Amino acid sequence: MIVREHDMGLVMIEQHEHGKLAGDFAKQLSSAVLAPDEPYASDLITAIYEHDRGWIYLDKKPLWNEETGKPYTFVDYPLEPKLAAYQQGLDEVEDMSPYASLICSMHFASFTQQAHETAWKRFLRHEENRQDRLRRELGLEAEHPALLRHFRLLQLCDDLSLYVCLNEPGADKEAEHPWFRDGFAHTSFLNPAEDTPVTAYWREREFVEVRPFLFSDPFEVSVTYRKLAKERVRLMGGEAAYKSSSPRTGLLRIQ
């Protein structure tokens, strides 16, 4: 779950909805960034759309942190059930596309926040074995240039979606989530003329500018979210308040 505070309430976005938004960014990439006919291009699109599908089951019943009065997020969710969900999601993606699962596995294995935990080390070994097996089956070297580029494109689309979901629409650069104020990590290869990261800016509440512009044309995206009043959470409890809320859709123009 992605959660941000807004006025007197909470904005909550399910991880798989964020994944759909990331996939929508990927589908709009220009042919210079992702050529439709290049090997595994469609598998990469699948990977980006489905990378967080393991959260589908967890987010249908958000786990509430009674100490904070807010649900656990993808950042602080208890580790063991989170890792089990990651593996289940990766297994399901592998059934759709082994290449997509390979890219998604590389993505999760790159996380370092809890690398010291025993459960994480066990998860990492499992995913390294998955990656070795899939590369053998696909006939790909670990340092295959296209594979590494696709991994970075998944990270970029993931970050673009998180940029939209974690920030208050229209936020000034100084007020943005700290992850993205200086641009998106590992993206300078997409901006070789200036050798600087790809960066996004809120120009208005419903308008985000991306520089350099990596897409074929300006386009619109939508994001599904729920909004919970804190008083409603206090009276009903978090889970009941979430269940009784209605999904909303926000529209955003990218150019």
matplotlib code that plots the C-alpha trace (Angstrom):
import matplotlib.pyplot as plt

x = [0.0, 1.1, -0.1, 0.2, -1.4, -3.7, -5.5, -7.5, -7.2, -5.2, -4.8, -4.3, -3.2, -2.9, 0.4, -1.0, -2.7, 0.7, 2.0, -0.7, 0.3, 4.0, 2.9, 1.0, 4.2, 6.1, 3.6, 4.1, 7.9, 9.2, 10.7, 14.1, 13.9, 12.0, 11.6, 8.4, 10.1, 13.2, 13.6, 11.6, 10.0, 6.5, 7.8, 9.3, 5.9, 4.4, 7.1, 6.4, 2.6, 2.8, 5.9, 3.9, 1.2, 2.3, 0.7, -2.8, -3.7, -2.1, -3.7, -7.2, -7.1, -4.6, -2.7, -3.1, -0.4, -2.3, 0.6, 0.6, -3.1, -2.2, -1.8, 1.6, 3.1, 5.3, 8.2, 7.5, 5.3, 6.3, 9.1, 8.1, 4.6, 6.0, 8.7, 6.2, 4.0, 7.0, 7.8, 4.2, 3.9, 7.2, 6.0, 2.8, 4.7, 6.9, 3.8, 3.0, 6.6, 9.9, 11.7, 9.3, 9.9, 13.6, 13.4, 11.1, 13.3, 16.3, 14.2, 13.3, 16.8, 18.2, 16.4, 18.9, 16.9, 16.6, 19.6, 20.9, 17.8, 18.1, 14.7, 15.9, 19.1, 17.1, 14.8, 17.8, 19.4, 16.0, 15.8, 19.4, 18.8, 15.6, 17.6, 20.4, 17.8, 15.9, 19.0, 20.1, 16.6, 16.6, 20.2, 21.2, 24.4, 24.1, 25.7, 23.6, 23.3, 19.6, 18.8, 20.4, 18.8, 15.4, 16.0, 16.7, 13.6, 11.5, 13.1, 12.4, 8.7, 8.3, 9.8, 7.7, 4.6, 5.8, 6.5, 2.9, 1.6, 3.8, 3.6, 0.8, -0.3, 1.2, 3.9, 6.9, 10.2, 11.3, 8.1, 8.4, 9.2, 13.0, 13.5, 12.9, 13.9, 17.2, 15.8, 15.5, 18.4, 20.3, 18.7, 21.6, 22.0, 18.7, 20.1, 23.6, 23.7, 23.7, 24.7, 22.1, 19.2, 15.7, 13.7, 10.0, 8.3, 4.8, 3.7, 0.1, -2.1, -2.9, 0.2, 3.7, 6.6, 9.3, 12.7, 14.1, 10.8, 11.1, 7.7, 6.2, 3.7, 2.1, -0.5, -2.9, -2.8, -5.1, -4.6, -7.1, -7.0, -9.1, -9.4, -10.1, -11.0, -9.0, -12.1, -13.8, -10.7, -10.9, -14.6, -14.7, -11.2, -8.9, -9.9, -13.7, -13.1, -11.1, -13.7, -16.5, -14.6, -15.1, -12.4, -11.7, -9.9, -7.5, -6.4, -2.9, -1.3, 2.3, 4.3]
y = [0.0, 3.5, 6.0, 9.8, 12.2, 14.8, 17.5, 15.7, 12.3, 9.6, 8.9, 5.2, 3.6, -0.2, -1.3, -3.1, 0.1, 1.8, -1.0, -0.4, 3.3, 2.3, 0.1, 3.0, 5.0, 2.1, 1.8, 5.5, 5.3, 6.5, 4.0, 5.5, 4.4, 1.1, -0.1, -2.2, -4.8, -5.2, -8.6, -9.0, -5.5, -6.9, -9.0, -5.9, -4.2, -7.2, -7.0, -3.3, -3.8, -6.8, -6.2, -5.5, -8.1, -9.9, -7.0, -7.7, -10.1, -8.0, -4.7, -6.1, -6.2, -3.5, -4.3, -1.4, -0.1, 0.8, 2.8, 5.2, 5.1, 4.4, 1.2, -0.3, 0.7, -1.0, 0.5, -0.6, -3.7, -6.7, -8.5, -12.2, -11.8, -9.2, -11.5, -14.4, -12.1, -11.0, -14.6, -15.5, -12.5, -13.5, -17.0, -15.8, -13.4, -16.3, -18.2, -15.2, -14.6, -16.0, -12.9, -10.6, -12.6, -12.3, -8.5, -8.3, -10.6, -8.4, -5.4, -6.8, -8.2, -4.7, -3.5, -2.9, -1.4, -4.7, -6.6, -7.3, -9.4, -13.2, -13.5, -11.1, -13.0, -16.2, -14.4, -13.0, -16.5, -17.8, -15.0, -15.3, -19.0, -18.0, -15.5, -18.0, -20.6, -18.2, -16.8, -20.4, -21.2, -18.0, -18.2, -14.8, -13.7, -12.0, -8.8, -8.9, -5.1, -5.3, -7.1, -4.4, -1.7, -3.3, -3.6, 0.2, 1.0, -1.0, 1.0, 4.3, 3.5, 2.3, 5.6, 7.7, 6.0, 6.4, 10.1, 10.6, 8.4, 9.7, 13.4, 15.8, 16.9, 20.3, 20.1, 22.4, 20.7, 21.5, 19.8, 16.7, 13.3, 13.3, 10.2, 12.2, 15.8, 15.3, 13.2, 9.5, 7.2, 5.4, 7.3, 9.4, 6.9, 8.2, 11.8, 11.4, 15.0, 16.4, 13.3, 14.1, 12.1, 12.2, 14.6, 15.3, 18.5, 19.3, 22.2, 22.2, 19.8, 17.8, 18.3, 16.7, 17.6, 15.0, 16.1, 14.9, 13.9, 10.1, 9.5, 9.5, 12.3, 14.0, 11.7, 11.3, 8.7, 7.8, 6.5, 4.8, 5.7, 5.9, 8.8, 8.1, 10.8, 10.4, 10.8, 8.0, 5.8, 6.6, 5.8, 2.7, 1.3, 1.3, -1.9, -1.1, 2.5, 1.2, -1.4, 1.2, 3.7, 4.1, 4.1, 7.4, 8.1, 11.0, 12.1, 13.5, 14.9, 14.0, 16.2]
z = [0.0, -0.8, 1.8, 2.1, 4.4, 2.9, 4.9, 7.5, 5.9, 4.2, 0.5, -0.1, -3.4, -3.8, -5.1, -8.1, -9.1, -8.9, -11.1, -13.7, -13.8, -14.2, -17.1, -18.7, -18.6, -20.2, -23.1, -23.9, -24.2, -27.6, -30.0, -29.4, -25.7, -26.3, -29.8, -30.2, -32.3, -30.2, -28.5, -25.3, -25.6, -24.9, -22.0, -20.5, -20.7, -18.9, -16.2, -15.6, -15.4, -13.2, -11.0, -7.8, -8.3, -5.1, -3.2, -4.7, -1.9, 0.9, -0.1, -0.3, 3.5, 4.6, 7.8, 10.2, 12.5, 15.6, 17.0, 14.1, 13.3, 9.6, 7.5, 7.0, 3.7, 1.2, 3.1, 6.7, 6.1, 8.2, 6.4, 6.4, 4.8, 2.4, 1.1, 0.8, -1.3, -3.4, -4.2, -5.0, -7.3, -9.1, -9.5, -11.1, -13.4, -14.4, -15.6, -17.8, -19.1, -17.8, -19.1, -17.3, -14.1, -14.5, -14.8, -11.8, -9.8, -10.5, -9.4, -6.0, -5.5, -5.9, -2.7, 0.1, 3.0, 4.9, 3.4, 6.9, 7.9, 7.8, 6.0, 3.3, 2.8, 2.3, -0.1, -2.0, -2.4, -3.7, -6.3, -7.4, -8.1, -10.0, -12.1, -12.8, -13.9, -16.1, -17.8, -18.6, -20.0, -22.1, -23.2, -21.7, -20.0, -16.6, -18.1, -21.3, -22.3, -23.2, -20.0, -17.9, -19.9, -19.5, -15.8, -15.6, -17.6, -15.2, -12.3, -14.2, -14.8, -11.2, -10.0, -12.3, -10.9, -7.4, -8.1, -9.0, -6.1, -3.2, -4.0, -3.3, -6.8, -7.7, -5.1, -5.4, -5.9, -2.3, -1.0, -3.1, -1.6, -1.0, -3.3, -6.4, -5.8, -7.6, -10.4, -10.9, -10.0, -12.7, -15.6, -16.9, -19.7, -21.1, -21.1, -22.6, -24.0, -20.4, -18.5, -15.8, -14.5, -15.9, -13.7, -13.2, -12.2, -11.0, -13.1, -12.0, -10.0, -13.1, -15.2, -14.8, -17.0, -17.6, -18.8, -21.1, -22.6, -23.2, -24.7, -28.2, -27.5, -24.5, -22.9, -20.0, -17.3, -14.5, -10.9, -8.7, -5.0, -1.9, 0.5, 4.2, 6.8, 10.0, 12.1, 10.2, 10.8, 14.5, 14.8, 12.6, 12.7, 9.8, 8.0, 8.2, 7.1, 4.1, 3.1, 3.3, 1.1, -2.6, -5.2, -6.9, -10.2, -10.7, -14.2, -15.0, -18.1, -18.9, -21.3]

ax = plt.figure().add_subplot(projection="3d")
ax.plot(x, y, z, "-o")
ax.set_aspect("equal")
plt.show()
